[in-house]
Amino acid sequence: MDQWAFFDEVKAGTVRNAYLFYGPEAYIRKSALTTLQKKLLTPGLEDMNCTFMQNPTAQQIVENCETLPMLGDWRLVIVQGLALLESGKAKDEAQESKTLVDYIGRVPPSTCLVFECEAPDKRKKLCQTLMKLSGAVSFDALSDARLTMNQTLRPMKKRMDANTCAHLAFTSGRDLTMLNGELQKLAAYVGERETITAEDVEQIATHTAECTVFAMVDALVDGQAERAFSLLNVLLESGEQRIGVLALITRQYRQMLYAKDMQESRTPQAQMAKALGVPPFALSQLTRRAGRRTMAQLKKQLALCVNADFDIKRGAVREEAALDRLMLALTEK
């Protein structure tokens, strides 16, 4: 099931004896664990009946699960960082895995056992067993539509429309721990005003390296070398490496080339956005850039990016000189 089905189940009173929480959305995984703690544990006695275990042995897991709850109905056992679920070989893996596979169906009715793993190795026997459970919960990256419904804003009595939400996700990234801080910052910035706008996001939200490079490529396409180098300095001062910036520039020019090809084949906008993996407002900027270049020009400029990367990696030129030279070449009309 997905994370929303899990929250709905718990709200309706259904709690399972064994769960696997997996997927990239760490913030929501943490919220799910908090939800179980509030649902199952007696206030003030949480520490007595909740155990967090970091890469324990199979025997340690079984022993904790078999311990009866004290002054409450439930015992919550949370297992994190278990090597048996992750890539790579774990100690005594075959026997340890067999012990847990055999035990999963015998977890006591008074115990809730949760395995938490961001990226489980689905080739492993224990992972395969847990994935078949009705308590296997995937915490996938949230869509922009889901972000608009994020409960973080509700207590603050603020709201954002879908476009602004997409703009924030594009500007600051999709990690919810980071976004939670950005939402609080935006709520404070707008003061008494209820609605947070895209302009607010642009003014106050933290810009990721990818977002800054997006603006920098705009400047390159418009022939604004001074602004492009100013944005490059922002990236370097924030700790980005030139080789990483070059990779992002190359990605942008590759996307422009794809956008140009889809423009010429009259691909619908929605299909273009999905294929390129960008929100609608970013697509409009990509297509505008692509419209200012011929297919031949874009192919030549992408080749310049690829060659700069190759020259750095073969030691023919230093990163600083290669990137500066490339950016000057890209601003040429």
MOURRA-V707449 format. One record per pair of residues at least 6 apart in sequence whose ideal C-beta (glycine too) atoms are under 8 Angstrom apart, sorted by the first residue. I is the first residue (numbers start at 0). J is the second residue. Records with the same first field share a line. If there is no record, write none. Layout:
I = J, J
//
This chain:
0 = 8, 133, 135, 136, 137
1 = 136, 137, 139
2 = 22, 24, 27, 31, 136, 137, 138, 139
4 = 136
5 = 31, 136
6 = 31, 34
8 = 14
9 = 34, 35, 38
14 = 35, 38, 39, 73, 111
15 = 111, 132, 133, 134
16 = 106, 107, 108, 110, 111, 112, 134
17 = 103, 106, 111, 112, 113, 114, 129, 132, 134
18 = 111, 112, 113, 114, 132, 134, 135, 136
19 = 113, 114, 116, 119, 126, 129, 130, 132, 134, 135, 136
20 = 28, 31, 32, 113, 114, 115, 116, 136, 138
21 = 115, 116, 117, 118, 119, 135, 136, 137, 138
22 = 28, 117, 136, 137, 138, 139, 140
23 = 117, 118, 138, 139, 140
24 = 138, 139, 140, 141, 175
25 = 117, 138, 174, 175, 176
26 = 174, 175, 176, 178, 179
27 = 138, 141, 175
28 = 115, 117, 138
31 = 136, 138
32 = 77, 113, 115
35 = 75, 111, 113
36 = 45, 49, 75
39 = 48, 71, 72, 73, 75, 111
40 = 48, 49, 71, 73, 75
41 = 48, 70, 71
44 = 69, 70, 71
47 = 68, 69, 70, 71
48 = 68, 69, 71, 73, 74, 75
49 = 74, 75, 76, 77
50 = 63, 74, 75, 76, 77
51 = 77, 79
52 = 59, 60, 63, 76, 77, 78, 79
53 = 79, 80
54 = 79, 80, 81, 82
55 = 63, 78, 81
56 = 95
57 = 83, 94, 95, 96, 98, 99, 102
58 = 98
60 = 76, 78, 99, 102, 112
61 = 98, 99, 102
63 = 74, 76
64 = 74, 76, 102, 106, 107, 110, 112
65 = 107, 110
66 = 74
67 = 74, 109
68 = 74, 109, 110
72 = 109
73 = 109, 110, 111
74 = 109, 110, 111
75 = 110, 111, 113
76 = 110, 111, 112, 113
77 = 113, 115
78 = 112, 113, 114, 115
79 = 115, 116
80 = 116
81 = 114, 116
82 = 89, 90, 92
83 = 89, 92, 95, 96, 99, 123, 125
84 = 114, 116, 119, 120, 123, 125, 126, 129
85 = 116, 118, 119, 120
86 = 118, 120
89 = 95, 96
96 = 123, 124, 125
97 = 124
99 = 125, 128
100 = 124, 125, 128
103 = 112, 128, 129, 132
106 = 112
114 = 129
119 = 126, 129, 130
120 = 126
121 = 127, 130
129 = 135
140 = 173
141 = 149, 173, 175
143 = 161, 164, 165, 168, 278
144 = 161, 164
146 = 164, 165, 167, 168, 178
147 = 158, 159, 160, 161, 164
149 = 175, 178, 182
151 = 178, 179, 182, 183
152 = 158, 159, 182, 186, 195
155 = 182, 183, 186
156 = 193
157 = 182, 185, 186, 189, 193, 194, 195
158 = 193, 194, 195
159 = 167, 194, 195
160 = 194
162 = 197, 279, 280
163 = 195, 196, 197, 199, 200
165 = 278, 279, 280
166 = 197, 200, 201, 278, 280
167 = 178, 181, 182, 185, 200, 204
168 = 178, 278
169 = 210, 277, 278, 280, 281
170 = 200, 201, 204, 205, 206, 207, 210
171 = 177, 178, 181, 204, 205, 206, 207, 210
172 = 178, 207, 209
177 = 205
181 = 204, 205
184 = 203, 204
185 = 195, 199, 200, 203, 204
186 = 195
188 = 199, 202, 203
189 = 195, 199
197 = 280
208 = 234, 237, 239, 243, 244, 247
209 = 247
211 = 230, 233, 234
212 = 230, 234, 244, 247, 248, 251
213 = 251, 281, 284
214 = 230
215 = 226, 227, 230, 231, 234, 248
216 = 248, 251, 252, 288
217 = 284, 288
218 = 224, 226, 227, 230, 330
219 = 227, 248, 326, 329, 330
220 = 288, 291, 292, 329
222 = 330, 331, 332
223 = 330
224 = 326, 327, 330
227 = 326, 330
228 = 323, 326
231 = 244, 322, 326
234 = 244
235 = 241, 244
240 = 318
241 = 318, 319, 321, 322
242 = 308, 311, 318
244 = 322
245 = 304, 307, 308, 311, 318, 321, 322, 325
246 = 308
248 = 304, 325, 326, 329
249 = 301, 304, 305, 308
252 = 297, 300, 301, 304, 329
253 = 301
254 = 275, 277, 285
255 = 285, 288, 289, 292, 297
256 = 289, 294, 297, 298, 301
257 = 274, 275
258 = 271, 275, 282, 285, 286, 288, 289
259 = 289, 290, 292, 294, 297
260 = 294
261 = 270, 271, 274
262 = 286, 289, 290
263 = 294
266 = 274
268 = 279, 282
271 = 282, 286
272 = 278, 279, 282
275 = 282, 285
277 = 285
289 = 297
292 = 300
300 = 328, 329
303 = 325, 328, 329
304 = 325
307 = 321, 322, 324, 325
310 = 316, 321
311 = 317, 318, 321
316 = 324
//
